[in-house]
Amino acid sequence: MQPRNMSMSGVVDLGAVKAAQEAKTKAEQARAEAARTGGADAVSPADLVIDVDEAGFESDVLQRSTEVPVVIDFWAEWCEPCKQLSPVLERLAVEYNGRFLLAKIDVDANQALMQQFGIQGIPAVFAVVAGQALPLFQGAAGEAQIRQTLDQLVQVGEERFGLIGLTVDPEAEPGAARPAAPERPVSPHDAALETAVRALDAGDLDGAVQAYKGVLAEEPGNTEAKLGLAQAELLQRVQDADPQRVRQEAADKPADAQAQIAAADLDLVGGHVEDAFGRLVDAVRVTAGDERNAVRVRLLELFEVVGADDPRVAAARRALARALF
């Protein structure tokens, strides 16, 4: 969701932010409904592992990913490592008790899905969270590694997307239909946020900034507006920059705060998140006074663009603390 001549790969997708807000609202409604009904919409442990094909991918994976992280196990009958990995994933799906759903896809019968995910070999494990796909691991993996990955996935689902998972009842009948989640209530800021996103798509950065600031003036905690404003302001800063000149100046002046700040902005717009963070942490170490504070403030702004729950942000925060203290 950005001007077509710029790349924000790996930074933030405003469509995903909006989906996250909607997923969070649905999750909160589902939590309230589960409390009201006493778990009447609970699923059986047997429903935590499902076989998925191309025809059912949208309903079984994409739609379900707005209420629970969906882990996809790409496998085949002839694949010996798959026969070791799949039972572990199935057991953990039951053990995690609804915190994720395991979808098994036979690649021999679903070649189009294999190509869609860009899979070169199996076993391959992906996740879909709020409609967004991300790779988890490929090939053999130990149970400790799998658990660590699943824990991180569940945490991101809960903290960033508000996904509370599924209510599981050992007495529930397998395959019972679950009621649809209530529709998301209309927000008074939806129209302004949509205007801002359209402005970003059209390259009207000033318009986008104005629209996001308007939302934040009325609702300072609006997550979509905060992330959108951070992205729009970043794009404003780099739109007229000469990348070659900026990078040469940063290379020539490693202790110049403004030179490093300008280069870090370009790094982030290009999707080089670790490079941007590392550059500014290094600049904090070699600057002092107002210049050092300017670098620190810009680094915090870039954290806002990427998102507080991103592991790269957490690592950079620790590095920043070490550089400061």
Rosetta silent file (secondary structure, phi, psi, omega in degrees, C-alpha in Angstrom):
SEQUENCE: MQPRNMSMSGVVDLGAVKAAQEAKTKAEQARAEAARTGGADAVSPADLVIDVDEAGFESDVLQRSTEVPVVIDFWAEWCEPCKQLSPVLERLAVEYNGRFLLAKIDVDANQALMQQFGIQGIPAVFAVVAGQALPLFQGAAGEAQIRQTLDQLVQVGEERFGLIGLTVDPEAEPGAARPAAPERPVSPHDAALETAVRALDAGDLDGAVQAYKGVLAEEPGNTEAKLGLAQAELLQRVQDADPQRVRQEAADKPADAQAQIAAADLDLVGGHVEDAFGRLVDAVRVTAGDERNAVRVRLLELFEVVGADDPRVAAARRALARALF
SCORE:     score description
SCORE:     0.000 S_00000001
   1 L     0.000   67.047 -176.692    0.000    0.000    0.000 S_00000001
   2 L  -153.207  166.256  177.211    2.509    2.585   -1.103 S_00000001
   3 L   -51.122  140.451 -169.493    3.545    4.662   -4.093 S_00000001
   4 L   -67.319  -19.650 -178.528    4.397    2.279   -6.900 S_00000001
   5 L   -90.490    8.122  179.141    7.954    3.575   -7.368 S_00000001
   6 L  -126.688  154.681  178.300    8.905    2.695   -3.792 S_00000001
   7 L  -116.591  133.220  173.985    9.239   -0.592   -1.961 S_00000001
   8 L  -118.184   29.575 -177.616    8.173   -1.217    1.607 S_00000001
   9 L   -54.940  128.438  176.454    8.970   -4.930    1.473 S_00000001
  10 L    81.146    2.724 -177.283    9.280   -6.405    4.927 S_00000001
  11 L  -100.701  -83.396 -179.010    8.123   -3.248    6.697 S_00000001
  12 L  -152.855  139.425  178.752    4.372   -2.868    7.114 S_00000001
  13 L  -111.281  113.990 -175.928    1.311   -3.603    5.000 S_00000001
  14 H   -65.225  -30.618  174.740   -1.567   -1.267    5.817 S_00000001
  15 H   -62.370  -38.629  178.155   -4.055   -3.775    4.455 S_00000001
  16 H   -67.928  -36.192  178.047   -2.672   -6.261    6.948 S_00000001
  17 H   -62.359  -44.217  179.323   -2.960   -3.692    9.732 S_00000001
  18 H   -63.837  -42.352  177.393   -6.619   -3.190    8.908 S_00000001
  19 H   -60.766  -37.030  179.018   -7.159   -6.942    8.773 S_00000001
  20 H   -63.692  -42.754  178.898   -5.473   -7.194   12.155 S_00000001
  21 H   -62.622  -42.421  179.089   -7.843   -4.646   13.653 S_00000001
  22 H   -65.541  -41.231  179.101  -10.831   -6.511   12.241 S_00000001
  23 H   -63.650  -39.624  179.632   -9.461   -9.835   13.472 S_00000001
  24 H   -63.524  -43.118  178.607   -8.913   -8.387   16.927 S_00000001
  25 H   -61.656  -44.780  178.853  -12.481   -7.124   17.070 S_00000001
  26 H   -62.495  -39.218  179.937  -13.795  -10.510   15.979 S_00000001
  27 H   -64.037  -42.837  178.591  -11.609  -12.230   18.545 S_00000001
  28 H   -63.410  -39.616  177.378  -12.905  -10.020   21.328 S_00000001
  29 H   -65.566  -39.937  179.062  -16.460  -10.735   20.222 S_00000001
  30 H   -65.407  -39.238  178.360  -15.709  -14.449   20.087 S_00000001
  31 H   -62.249  -44.322  179.577  -14.223  -14.352   23.574 S_00000001
  32 H   -65.232  -40.265  179.274  -17.342  -12.606   24.904 S_00000001
  33 H   -65.920  -39.667  178.721  -19.623  -15.032   23.078 S_00000001
  34 H   -63.658  -39.039  177.844  -17.705  -18.027   24.443 S_00000001
  35 H   -66.020  -38.121 -177.948  -18.082  -16.651   27.958 S_00000001
  36 H   -69.852  -40.327 -175.206  -21.805  -16.066   27.415 S_00000001
  37 H   -91.777   -5.036 -179.463  -22.536  -19.487   25.948 S_00000001
  38 L    68.418   30.123  177.878  -20.213  -21.435   28.204 S_00000001
  39 L    83.373   25.378 -177.929  -18.302  -22.882   25.269 S_00000001
  40 L   -64.127  -23.061 -179.732  -21.348  -23.940   23.267 S_00000001
  41 L   -99.428   21.753 -177.951  -19.377  -23.390   20.041 S_00000001
  42 L   -66.837  153.314  177.296  -16.417  -25.480   21.186 S_00000001
  43 E  -105.592  161.130  176.277  -14.691  -27.855   18.787 S_00000001
  44 L   -79.668  151.328  173.755  -13.554  -31.394   19.345 S_00000001
  45 H   -54.407  -28.700  179.294   -9.815  -32.147   19.703 S_00000001
  46 H   -66.936  -21.711 -178.957  -10.251  -34.130   16.482 S_00000001
  47 H   -84.898   -0.029 -179.168  -11.110  -30.896   14.659 S_00000001
  48 H   -82.667  -10.956  176.046   -7.709  -29.356   15.447 S_00000001
  49 E  -125.481  118.967 -176.675   -6.104  -31.331   12.589 S_00000001
  50 E  -129.465  149.916  172.479   -7.755  -31.042    9.178 S_00000001
  51 E   -91.719  132.229 -175.565   -6.995  -32.156    5.638 S_00000001
  52 L  -124.834  140.182  174.099   -7.172  -29.267    3.176 S_00000001
  53 L  -123.106 -178.284 -176.177   -7.315  -29.193   -0.626 S_00000001
  54 L   -62.033  -38.456 -177.295   -7.363  -26.414   -3.195 S_00000001
  55 L   -65.310  -34.546 -175.856  -11.165  -26.167   -3.208 S_00000001
  56 L  -100.338    6.898 -173.523  -11.362  -25.678    0.548 S_00000001
  57 H   -62.515  -43.158 -176.762   -8.257  -23.554    1.045 S_00000001
  58 H   -63.752  -46.575 -176.889  -10.068  -20.221    1.278 S_00000001
  59 H   -77.488  -39.213 -174.367  -12.665  -21.363    3.816 S_00000001
  60 H   -82.170  -25.591 -177.560  -10.525  -23.831    5.775 S_00000001
  61 H  -114.356  -61.332 -174.103   -7.324  -21.780    5.923 S_00000001
  62 H   -62.258  -48.717 -178.833   -7.759  -18.134    4.938 S_00000001
  63 H   -68.941  -40.883 -179.964  -11.066  -17.553    6.697 S_00000001
  64 H   -65.844  -25.668 -177.475  -10.144  -19.609    9.754 S_00000001
  65 H   -69.631   -7.501  174.826   -6.884  -17.650   10.076 S_00000001
  66 H   -85.320   -4.052  177.304   -8.898  -14.634   11.244 S_00000001
  67 L  -123.796  -18.258 -178.929   -9.770  -16.512   14.450 S_00000001
  68 L  -158.309  140.446  174.310   -6.789  -18.810   15.009 S_00000001
  69 L   -60.060  134.156  179.195   -3.271  -19.158   13.549 S_00000001
  70 E  -108.897  119.151  176.770   -3.321  -21.912   10.928 S_00000001
  71 E   -94.359  128.415 -177.966   -0.165  -24.018   10.583 S_00000001
  72 E  -107.024  124.672  177.168    0.139  -25.720    7.193 S_00000001
  73 E  -105.496  104.454  175.666    1.979  -29.028    6.899 S_00000001
  74 E   -84.304  122.100 -172.768    2.898  -29.713    3.252 S_00000001
  75 E  -144.147  173.780  173.062    3.537  -33.447    2.980 S_00000001
  76 L  -152.065  154.149 -176.354    3.380  -36.466    0.655 S_00000001
  77 L   -62.446  -32.443 -176.478    2.944  -40.184    1.211 S_00000001
  78 L   -83.534   -6.584 -173.517    6.384  -40.984   -0.262 S_00000001
  79 L   -86.291  107.333 -177.584    8.196  -38.427    1.920 S_00000001
  80 H   -65.973  -43.957  176.823    9.970  -40.224    4.767 S_00000001
  81 H   -60.264  -31.222  178.205   10.872  -37.048    6.766 S_00000001
  82 H   -62.338  -35.982 -177.980    7.191  -36.070    6.532 S_00000001
  83 H   -69.541  -18.497  174.920    6.278  -39.290    8.306 S_00000001
  84 H   -89.464  -39.173 -175.855    8.453  -38.209   11.213 S_00000001
  85 H   -77.214  -44.274 -172.702    7.380  -34.562   11.322 S_00000001
  86 H   -57.481  -45.482  178.990    3.630  -34.843   10.746 S_00000001
  87 H   -61.008  -33.109  178.058    2.840  -36.940   13.854 S_00000001
  88 H   -65.763  -45.828  179.256    4.734  -34.419   16.014 S_00000001
  89 H   -63.146  -39.968  179.678    2.725  -31.522   14.599 S_00000001
  90 H   -64.873  -42.016  179.120   -0.537  -33.434   15.050 S_00000001
  91 H   -65.270  -41.371 -179.478    0.282  -34.232   18.677 S_00000001
  92 H   -68.899  -32.435  177.530    1.271  -30.626   19.395 S_00000001
  93 H   -59.871  -41.209  177.964   -1.931  -29.326   17.785 S_00000001
  94 H   -71.491  -42.428 -178.740   -3.912  -31.276   20.372 S_00000001
  95 H   -63.147  -38.516 -179.861   -1.540  -30.358   23.192 S_00000001
  96 L   -73.884   -7.512  164.967   -1.769  -26.631   22.397 S_00000001
  97 L    57.089   48.580  174.277   -5.520  -27.033   22.867 S_00000001
  98 L    93.771    0.650  179.940   -6.848  -24.739   20.155 S_00000001
  99 L   -76.529  -16.996  168.015   -4.097  -22.118   20.154 S_00000001
 100 L  -150.478  158.810  178.291   -3.402  -23.096   16.531 S_00000001
 101 E  -111.240  134.098 -179.576   -5.095  -25.182   13.858 S_00000001
 102 E  -100.742  120.952  176.828   -3.084  -27.697   11.818 S_00000001
 103 E  -110.264  123.595 -178.312   -3.960  -27.954    8.121 S_00000001
 104 E  -102.749  127.428 -178.264   -2.398  -30.864    6.215 S_00000001
 105 E  -123.078  118.920  176.518   -1.936  -30.483    2.454 S_00000001
 106 E   -78.691  112.908 -173.526   -0.905  -33.403    0.251 S_00000001
 107 L   -68.264  -28.433  179.248    1.340  -31.782   -2.361 S_00000001
 108 L   -64.361  -33.848 -178.216    0.788  -34.569   -4.905 S_00000001
 109 L   -94.497   -6.408 -175.657   -2.922  -33.792   -4.982 S_00000001
 110 L  -139.418   60.592 -176.900   -2.553  -30.019   -4.652 S_00000001
 111 H   -61.562  -34.747 -177.709    0.258  -28.905   -6.945 S_00000001
 112 H   -64.023  -39.115  178.164   -1.214  -25.425   -7.407 S_00000001
 113 H   -67.748  -37.605  177.747   -0.980  -24.698   -3.679 S_00000001
 114 H   -60.902  -43.363  179.545    2.582  -25.970   -3.606 S_00000001
 115 H   -69.079  -38.283 -178.976    3.486  -23.570   -6.424 S_00000001
 116 H   -60.247  -37.370 -179.803    1.564  -20.714   -4.817 S_00000001
 117 L   -87.918   -2.279  177.814    3.683  -20.996   -1.673 S_00000001
 118 L    67.879   35.023 -175.556    6.892  -21.397   -3.699 S_00000001
 119 L   -82.175  128.273  179.412    7.764  -24.725   -2.104 S_00000001
 120 L  -100.275  -22.319 -178.895   10.852  -26.435   -3.505 S_00000001
 121 L  -159.562  160.592 -179.824   10.941  -29.431   -1.192 S_00000001
 122 L  -126.743  158.838    2.481    9.046  -31.122    1.618 S_00000001
 123 L   -69.801  148.317  175.891    8.338  -31.319    4.433 S_00000001
 124 E  -137.373  135.608 -176.729    7.602  -27.604    4.504 S_00000001
 125 E  -123.646  125.103  177.626    5.654  -25.830    7.218 S_00000001
 126 E  -120.554  169.996  171.778    3.978  -22.451    6.805 S_00000001
 127 E  -133.340  151.219  172.753    1.543  -20.442    8.872 S_00000001
 128 E  -125.094  122.612 -178.631   -1.326  -18.176    7.897 S_00000001
 129 E  -127.969  120.840 -178.733   -2.315  -15.486   10.388 S_00000001
 130 L    50.602   40.396  177.497   -5.141  -13.037    9.630 S_00000001
 131 L    83.270    0.206 -178.255   -4.808  -13.919    5.952 S_00000001
 132 E  -106.843  129.904 -179.257   -1.033  -13.437    5.848 S_00000001
 133 E   -94.382  141.415  174.982    1.271  -16.340    4.996 S_00000001
 134 E  -146.342  141.243  179.367    4.709  -16.752    6.510 S_00000001
 135 E   -74.328  141.794  176.020    7.240  -19.602    6.337 S_00000001
 136 E  -104.033  -59.760  175.348    8.042  -21.415    9.580 S_00000001
 137 E  -163.717  161.773  179.193   10.598  -24.060    8.645 S_00000001
 138 E  -131.397  142.758 -179.059   11.485  -26.559    5.946 S_00000001
 139 L    84.263 -169.642 -178.068   12.902  -30.039    6.298 S_00000001
 140 L   -66.932  144.667  178.424   13.446  -31.987    9.490 S_00000001
 141 L  -146.895  142.764  178.161   13.151  -30.092   12.775 S_00000001
 142 L   -76.601  159.036 -177.035   13.507  -31.125   16.381 S_00000001
 143 H   -63.135  -35.638  179.336   10.566  -30.869   18.743 S_00000001
 144 H   -62.150  -42.904  178.250   12.243  -28.148   20.819 S_00000001
 145 H   -64.836  -41.252 -179.873   12.647  -25.990   17.709 S_00000001
 146 H   -62.668  -44.974  179.613    9.065  -26.677   16.656 S_00000001
 147 H   -61.499  -43.086 -179.742    7.727  -25.713   20.081 S_00000001
 148 H   -61.511  -42.950  178.991    9.733  -22.489   20.105 S_00000001
 149 H   -64.322  -43.133  179.889    8.419  -21.574   16.649 S_00000001
 150 H   -66.031  -38.848  178.022    4.832  -22.358   17.622 S_00000001
 151 H   -60.813  -42.735  178.764    5.119  -20.342   20.820 S_00000001
 152 H   -65.474  -40.434  179.394    6.290  -17.320   18.822 S_00000001
 153 H   -62.362  -47.034  179.974    3.497  -17.803   16.297 S_00000001
 154 H   -62.253  -40.483 -179.700    0.829  -17.996   18.994 S_00000001
 155 H   -62.762  -45.396  178.354    2.252  -14.924   20.719 S_00000001
 156 H   -62.396  -42.249  179.633    2.168  -12.876   17.500 S_00000001
 157 H   -59.619  -41.298 -178.566   -1.374  -14.069   16.821 S_00000001
 158 H   -75.014  -46.988 -171.054   -2.536  -12.977   20.260 S_00000001
 159 H   -80.001  -35.578 -176.184   -0.595   -9.722   20.647 S_00000001
 160 H   -97.006  -31.763 -174.270   -0.763   -8.315   17.125 S_00000001
 161 H  -116.148   -1.675  176.817   -3.965   -9.792   15.744 S_00000001
 162 L    66.723   26.066 -178.251   -6.033  -10.481   18.860 S_00000001
 163 L   -83.633  114.127 -177.818   -6.502  -14.156   17.955 S_00000001
 164 L   -90.493   -4.988  179.263   -7.664  -16.037   21.044 S_00000001
 165 L    84.932 -167.952 -176.218   -7.766  -19.410   19.296 S_00000001
 166 L  -103.397  146.153  173.270  -10.444  -22.071   19.434 S_00000001
 167 L   -84.991  126.159 -175.824  -12.405  -23.299   22.436 S_00000001
 168 E  -111.704  133.613  177.463  -11.859  -27.053   22.746 S_00000001
 169 L  -130.210  115.159 -179.644  -14.228  -29.458   24.485 S_00000001
 170 L   -57.620  -20.632 -179.489  -13.267  -33.155   24.681 S_00000001
 171 L   -91.733   -5.733 -178.152  -16.992  -33.958   24.764 S_00000001
 172 L   -68.425  149.747 -179.996  -17.819  -31.975   21.623 S_00000001
 173 L   -79.023  126.442  179.838  -18.927  -33.902   18.574 S_00000001
 174 L   -58.028  139.174  176.186  -16.231  -33.921   15.852 S_00000001
 175 L    81.782    4.598 -179.779  -17.127  -31.953   12.769 S_00000001
 176 L   -66.026  138.370 -179.143  -19.860  -29.902   14.423 S_00000001
 177 L   -69.023  139.521  177.971  -20.472  -26.630   12.600 S_00000001
 178 L  -101.426  139.128 -179.993  -19.293  -23.519   14.401 S_00000001
 179 L   -65.450  148.672  179.134  -21.404  -20.347   14.281 S_00000001
 180 L   -68.710  145.816  178.026  -20.084  -17.479   12.232 S_00000001
 181 L   -68.538  147.742  179.692  -18.433  -14.663   14.127 S_00000001
 182 L   -61.804  152.938  178.383  -20.510  -11.498   14.405 S_00000001
 183 L   -65.763  146.156  178.697  -19.896   -8.793   11.861 S_00000001
 184 L   -68.786  130.875  177.527  -17.394   -6.125   12.857 S_00000001
 185 L   -65.381  148.494 -179.790  -19.162   -2.957   13.976 S_00000001
 186 L   -71.146  131.047  177.830  -18.609    0.074   11.796 S_00000001
 187 L   -90.957  142.904  177.520  -15.984    2.430   13.202 S_00000001
 188 L   -64.294  -14.218 -178.099  -16.545    6.192   12.897 S_00000001
 189 L  -100.448    0.506 -176.830  -12.988    6.404   11.545 S_00000001
 190 H   -57.678  -43.697 -177.194  -13.322    3.764    8.798 S_00000001
 191 H   -64.639  -42.291  179.813  -14.003    6.323    6.066 S_00000001
 192 H   -66.240  -39.401  179.085  -11.025    8.491    7.051 S_00000001
 193 H   -66.564  -39.608  177.935   -8.716    5.467    7.233 S_00000001
 194 H   -65.109  -38.662  176.060   -9.888    4.278    3.833 S_00000001
 195 H   -60.508  -41.893 -179.752   -9.226    7.775    2.451 S_00000001
 196 H   -64.121  -43.178 -179.889   -5.709    7.640    3.874 S_00000001
 197 H   -64.636  -41.774  177.747   -4.979    4.247    2.310 S_00000001
 198 H   -63.232  -38.214  177.936   -6.260    5.424   -1.083 S_00000001
 199 H   -62.947  -41.479  177.244   -4.070    8.507   -0.802 S_00000001
 200 H   -61.977  -43.518 -179.845   -1.031    6.314   -0.129 S_00000001
 201 H   -61.961  -33.498 -178.771   -1.857    4.142   -3.136 S_00000001
 202 L   -85.596   -3.275 -178.531   -2.106    7.252   -5.294 S_00000001
 203 L    81.599   10.305  178.478    1.192    8.651   -3.999 S_00000001
 204 L   -87.254   80.292 -175.095   -0.562   11.554   -2.247 S_00000001
 205 H   -68.334  -37.295  178.462    1.589   11.439    0.871 S_00000001
 206 H   -61.888  -43.027  178.949    0.465   14.840    2.151 S_00000001
 207 H   -64.346  -39.825  179.162   -3.157   13.747    1.928 S_00000001
 208 H   -64.353  -45.098  179.655   -2.417   10.477    3.694 S_00000001
 209 H   -60.042  -44.539 -179.124   -0.570   12.232    6.510 S_00000001
 210 H   -62.712  -42.487 -178.999   -3.417   14.697    6.969 S_00000001
 211 H   -65.475  -43.915  179.833   -6.028   11.918    7.056 S_00000001
 212 H   -65.739  -40.051  179.069   -4.109    9.834    9.592 S_00000001
 213 H   -64.809  -33.680  177.097   -3.482   12.859   11.810 S_00000001
 214 H   -63.129  -41.359  177.693   -7.194   13.618   11.704 S_00000001
 215 H   -65.295  -45.042 -177.261   -8.003   10.156   13.029 S_00000001
 216 H   -67.605  -26.420  176.617   -5.353   10.369   15.742 S_00000001
 217 H   -64.511  -31.330  179.845   -6.646   13.755   16.880 S_00000001
 218 H   -95.003  -29.171 -178.904   -9.922   12.043   17.779 S_00000001
 219 L  -139.604   84.371 -174.211   -8.536    8.631   18.754 S_00000001
 220 L   -58.359  -24.449 -176.926   -4.840    8.855   19.775 S_00000001
 221 L   -93.653    8.432 -177.198   -4.556    5.107   20.319 S_00000001
 222 L   -65.572  113.048 -173.572   -5.795    4.001   16.888 S_00000001
 223 H   -63.360  -45.060 -177.606   -3.224    1.386   15.819 S_00000001
 224 H   -62.812  -41.116 -179.544   -3.905    1.546   12.091 S_00000001
 225 H   -68.000  -39.261  179.364   -3.613    5.324   12.040 S_00000001
 226 H   -63.758  -46.910  179.462   -0.386    5.324   14.063 S_00000001
 227 H   -67.292  -40.134  179.673    1.287    2.778   11.802 S_00000001
 228 H   -64.316  -41.643  178.736   -0.063    4.429    8.676 S_00000001
 229 H   -64.211  -42.294  179.262    1.170    7.855    9.729 S_00000001
 230 H   -60.992  -40.731  179.199    4.625    6.487   10.517 S_00000001
 231 H   -68.210  -45.699 -178.006    4.812    4.888    7.086 S_00000001
 232 H   -62.488  -41.012  179.223    3.512    7.945    5.235 S_00000001
 233 H   -67.668  -35.523  175.613    5.963   10.265    6.987 S_00000001
 234 H   -61.949  -46.786  179.778    8.814    7.901    6.205 S_00000001
 235 H   -63.938  -35.130  175.294    7.882    7.904    2.530 S_00000001
 236 H   -59.173  -42.339 -175.134    7.653   11.699    2.610 S_00000001
 237 H   -66.949  -30.144 -173.963   11.204   11.933    3.903 S_00000001
 238 H  -102.593   -6.421 -170.486   12.702    9.783    1.146 S_00000001
 239 L   -62.540  -30.505 -179.535   10.582   10.711   -1.873 S_00000001
 240 L  -106.960   10.412 -176.108   13.000   13.368   -3.155 S_00000001
 241 L   -76.335  147.651  172.182   16.208   11.755   -1.903 S_00000001
 242 L   -96.597  101.500 -173.232   19.102   10.835   -4.202 S_00000001
 243 H   -53.890  -42.195 -178.143   19.935    7.340   -2.920 S_00000001
 244 H   -63.787  -43.402  179.863   23.475    7.309   -4.298 S_00000001
 245 H   -66.497  -42.213 -178.982   24.315   10.677   -2.742 S_00000001
 246 H   -62.205  -44.982 -177.091   22.701    9.781    0.591 S_00000001
 247 H   -70.540  -35.377  178.038   24.570    6.506    0.872 S_00000001
 248 H   -66.008  -41.200  179.630   27.889    8.039   -0.176 S_00000001
 249 H   -65.579  -38.815  178.088   27.526   10.766    2.423 S_00000001
 250 H   -65.345  -37.131  178.750   26.699    8.202    5.100 S_00000001
 251 H   -69.408  -35.919 -178.355   29.786    6.194    4.153 S_00000001
 252 H   -77.578  -24.752 -174.429   31.992    9.299    4.238 S_00000001
 253 L  -128.755   71.890 -176.278   30.593   10.596    7.542 S_00000001
 254 L   -63.213  -21.299 -179.441   29.986    7.673    9.912 S_00000001
 255 L  -100.534    6.658  179.732   29.691   10.022   12.913 S_00000001
 256 L   -88.925  116.324 -174.080   27.294   12.467   11.218 S_00000001
 257 H   -62.196  -48.067 -176.248   23.846   11.965   12.754 S_00000001
 258 H   -65.815  -36.212  178.035   21.801   13.406    9.887 S_00000001
 259 H   -63.997  -42.029 -179.741   23.734   11.441    7.271 S_00000001
 260 H   -71.630  -36.462  177.767   23.083    8.169    9.098 S_00000001
 261 H   -62.534  -45.195  179.998   19.425    9.045    9.720 S_00000001
 262 H   -62.962  -41.542  179.674   18.850    9.731    6.021 S_00000001
 263 H   -68.080  -36.742  179.133   20.538    6.475    5.015 S_00000001
 264 H   -64.559  -38.595  176.096   18.556    4.506    7.597 S_00000001
 265 H   -58.357  -45.656  178.780   15.305    5.816    6.129 S_00000001
 266 H   -63.345  -40.815  177.954   16.373    4.528    2.715 S_00000001
 267 H   -55.645  -47.232 -175.504   17.404    1.204    4.239 S_00000001
 268 H   -68.486  -42.228  178.364   13.959    0.730    5.751 S_00000001
 269 H   -61.326  -32.509  177.333   12.053    1.747    2.629 S_00000001
 270 L   -79.827    0.845  179.192   14.134   -0.817    0.734 S_00000001
 271 L    85.587    7.181 -178.869   13.096   -3.512    3.220 S_00000001
 272 L   -92.612   73.035 -170.783   16.555   -3.736    4.854 S_00000001
 273 H   -63.657  -49.566 -178.525   15.202   -3.561    8.390 S_00000001
 274 H   -62.481  -37.079  178.958   18.234   -4.901   10.257 S_00000001
 275 H   -63.352  -43.192  179.909   20.551   -2.600    8.281 S_00000001
 276 H   -62.375  -47.121 -178.917   18.478    0.456    9.190 S_00000001
 277 H   -65.263  -45.720 -178.535   18.367   -0.450   12.870 S_00000001
 278 H   -62.541  -38.742  179.196   22.042   -1.410   13.025 S_00000001
 279 H   -60.137  -45.109 -176.450   23.107    1.795   11.311 S_00000001
 280 H   -75.329  -33.550  175.112   21.307    3.955   13.864 S_00000001
 281 H   -63.111  -42.813  177.214   22.455    1.915   16.858 S_00000001
 282 H   -61.767  -38.888  179.620   26.040    2.373   15.633 S_00000001
 283 H   -66.168  -35.117  176.130   25.375    6.104   15.234 S_00000001
 284 H   -59.784  -37.783 -176.988   24.138    6.293   18.828 S_00000001
 285 H   -67.999  -29.269 -172.474   27.484    4.867   19.956 S_00000001
 286 H  -109.806    7.237  177.796   29.563    7.512   18.156 S_00000001
 287 L  -117.877  172.731 -178.876   27.438   10.627   18.695 S_00000001
 288 L  -149.771  164.777  173.837   26.605   12.728   21.742 S_00000001
 289 H    61.174 -137.471 -176.700   24.212   15.398   22.973 S_00000001
 290 H   -62.996  -36.366  179.690   21.488   16.626   20.631 S_00000001
 291 H   -64.120  -43.747  179.170   22.804   14.605   17.702 S_00000001
 292 H   -62.173  -40.640  179.965   22.684   11.397   19.692 S_00000001
 293 H   -66.302  -37.391  177.849   19.147   12.173   20.806 S_00000001
 294 H   -62.376  -40.447  177.505   18.085   12.866   17.215 S_00000001
 295 H   -64.640  -44.608 -179.112   19.374    9.426   16.183 S_00000001
 296 H   -61.117  -44.255 -179.480   17.612    7.774   19.123 S_00000001
 297 H   -62.869  -43.319  178.729   14.305    9.481   18.305 S_00000001
 298 H   -64.020  -38.323  178.249   14.477    8.450   14.641 S_00000001
 299 H   -61.783  -42.080  178.156   15.233    4.868   15.645 S_00000001
 300 H   -64.255  -36.410  176.996   12.147    4.834   17.864 S_00000001
 301 H   -64.127  -40.379  178.946   10.098    6.197   14.960 S_00000001
 302 H   -69.081  -31.905  172.961   11.330    3.376   12.729 S_00000001
 303 H   -58.462  -40.505 -179.153   10.386    0.882   15.435 S_00000001
 304 H   -63.333  -37.347  179.808    6.865    2.277   15.141 S_00000001
 305 H   -64.934  -44.724 -174.997    6.856    1.673   11.381 S_00000001
 306 H   -76.453  -37.605 -179.906    7.906   -1.962   11.677 S_00000001
 307 L   114.527  132.246 -172.331    5.762   -2.801   14.705 S_00000001
 308 L   -63.134  -26.436 -175.822    6.604   -3.366   18.344 S_00000001
 309 L   -87.571   -3.278  179.677    6.033   -7.124   18.214 S_00000001
 310 L   -69.506  131.270 -178.272    8.502   -7.713   15.363 S_00000001
 311 H   -60.465  -26.319  177.795   11.502   -9.700   16.680 S_00000001
 312 H   -69.030  -31.560  175.692   13.862   -7.377   14.798 S_00000001
 313 H   -69.440  -43.854  179.636   12.503   -4.487   16.837 S_00000001
 314 H   -59.942  -43.509  179.997   13.000   -6.373   20.087 S_00000001
 315 H   -65.039  -40.922 -179.254   16.615   -7.164   19.167 S_00000001
 316 H   -69.370  -33.912  176.398   17.300   -3.557   18.158 S_00000001
 317 H   -61.946  -41.873  178.592   15.774   -2.252   21.398 S_00000001
 318 H   -64.768  -42.363  178.665   18.208   -4.384   23.359 S_00000001
 319 H   -64.120  -38.886  178.652   21.112   -3.157   21.225 S_00000001
 320 H   -63.946  -42.370  178.950   19.982    0.431   21.709 S_00000001
 321 H   -61.116  -41.502  178.387   19.867   -0.016   25.484 S_00000001
 322 H   -64.280  -39.122 -179.157   23.405   -1.378   25.462 S_00000001
 323 H   -68.897  -33.943 -177.973   24.590    1.549   23.341 S_00000001
 324 H   -79.344  -35.116 -171.490   22.945    4.104   25.613 S_00000001
 325 L  -121.316    0.000    0.000   23.919    2.629   28.966 S_00000001
